[in-house]
Amino acid sequence: MSLKFPIYMDYQATTPADPRVVEAMLPYFGEKFGNAASRNHSFGWEAEKAVDTAREQIAAVIGADPREIVFTSGATESDNMALKGVAEMYKSKGKHVVTSAIEHKAIIDSAKRLETWGFDVTYIEPPTDGITTAGMVRERLRDDTILVSIMAANNEVGVLNEVKEIGQLCRERGVLFHTDATQGYGKVPMNVDDMCIDLLSMSAHKIYGPKGIGALYVRRRKPRVRLAALIDGGGHERGMRSGTLNVTGIVGFGKAAELCARELEEETIRLVNLREKFKSIIFESLDEVYVNGHETKRLPGNLNVSFPYVEGESLIMGLKDVAVSSGSACTSASLEPSYVLKAMGRGDELAHSSIRFGLGRFTTEEEIEYVAEKTTEIVKRLREMSPLYEMVKEGVDLSKVEWQHH
């Protein structure tokens, strides 16, 4: 099989829509164009039925009741809705929220907004493996804590957090637990009852569905979670999120969710094998290479690697026929080193030399081999031009070098 360029290896940023998803969506652009809120004719009924089916497909992936799925424009809105909606509804009970310093910006920036509203937010700094544990959360809980928000899987380093243990801890303490599962939904097994999750954010475009459609799981009972709405209007989505439903997007999200559930096991095995092969080629060819985040407790298709003595931007430019990233898609416009890696204790130099390789459903073995070999070739070339790398090879301890400042 011949390689097709450019090669896409940025599956944590977004995914191409699966052709089966596109096929399911097509009729809803044309002949099935009804508004799901039109209750008095067949066009509306047909649209509503399609939405109900999608709710079932999306809920099934996490063991939820379809009535607990609230549609949004994407996971960013779901995150905002979870944090701000809970804060507004439960502020009389307490004004303390616990989250982590390496959450997605949709959580961090929502938490910062809560601080301007008079809430107190605690940001957990995770250890070097990037995993947020129940023990870390326990130490930060207070009598006035109303919400804990910890992501299921990190978008940059791919590590999986102790979601179940954190959920159980929150349930024991009577604190609501939200997880931003944008990267984990449909890729790792999740069950909202088993994991004691009260709110869960998800997005279609991370699972081979369309962009611009997401959902928030909101628990209906034991405990019943109540949210203040961010968007007011016609009272759609049980009053939690008004606005005409994006029926076409919802149908695509539903189909994508169904495919993920059905193919989860075989896709996981395939991606882990590809990832390990990719890693072994790089580690056999290069010295001084580090995996960021826990080696095994990570998303099947994520590998985040630091190549010291190499500028990450130069490496990306060298890999011009390969799509990779040096951080999350939402922060790639800034040249600051990754805040995620810095919070995990990586210095600026290592953070600046990191690349996230994201593998997915359409990644082939030929692509893996090509990208791994190309990466090692460019790293070697860039290191040949690095005086620091030369010094390290000669046995100089750079931490003991006294640099001259002019």
Helices and strands as residue ranges (DSSP letters): E 7-8, H 19-25, G 26-28, H 42-61, G 66-68, E 69-72, H 75-90, E 96-100, H 105-116, E 120-124, H 134-140, E 145-149, H 163-173, E 176-180, E 199-203, G 204-206, E 214-218, G 237-239, H 247-285, E 290-291, E 302-306, H 312-318, E 322-323, H 339-343, H 348-352, E 354-358, H 365-384, H 387-393, G 398-400
